[in-house]
Amino acid sequence: MADKVEIRTYDDAAQPTLIYLPGLHGNSTLLGSFRRALGGRVRLVEATYPPTLTWSLDDYAVAVEEALAERGIARGWLLGESFSSQVVWSILARGRFAVDGLILAGGFVRHPVRWGARFVEKVFGDISFSLLTRVLFGYATVARFRFRHSPETQRSIKDFLAHFTELERQAAMHRLRLVAQSDPCGIARRVTLPVYALTGLLDPVVPWFGVRRWLRRNCPGLREYRIIWAADHNVLGTAAGAAAGQVLSWMKPG
């Protein structure tokens, strides 16, 4: 594959490794507050996806594994945000990377409302790029007030908008199609390594009650499903301190 996953690492390699795989946006521009809240207590590895329009979920998994191998990273915890919850199931199914544990952030197995993913993809495709950009800038204006005490989050949103292009929009639409088609339930039913999930209370993107119910009934590896009441779908950004504390607690040996 000509396109590659880019990897950035932070902090000491001697620390436990936490590998962040991004949501629909495909990069770590919204992760600043969460990164700071971790406080260097893990080796954070952040992935950025290329704006590909052709990859399957298995292609994403292979590309992630190859990028990690190039950095000499052979094992670690996987933190799959939203869309990337589908990528981590593929990594587990392949069995080529040593996974210490899996954490889903706003993630899922089979999306509880797959027609919703198809609807959002259609909306993304039907509206003009200029209108979509104005909508995103409107969100950024609201976010400046909402996250006025978090300069990292404000900078992250600004960076995201600065790098948002038509090709990135097309790539996000392609990822939505993958979500609508994906059904890794068979994989999740066989997983016995530690699985944790983290979500915000107000999450219309991935309704957590259906996800939690399915995991509790069907995933033998599930250890805990945590709902953070003040957060939304972007739980790592909107509740960075609580999310980081919970992730660190889950990663502790024993």
Helices and strands as residue ranges (DSSP letters): E 6-10, E 17-21, H 32-38, E 43-48, H 57-70, E 75-81, H 84-94, E 98-105, H 114-126, H 129-146, H 151-162, H 166-181, H 185-190, E 195-202, H 208-218, E 222-232, H 235-238, H 240-251
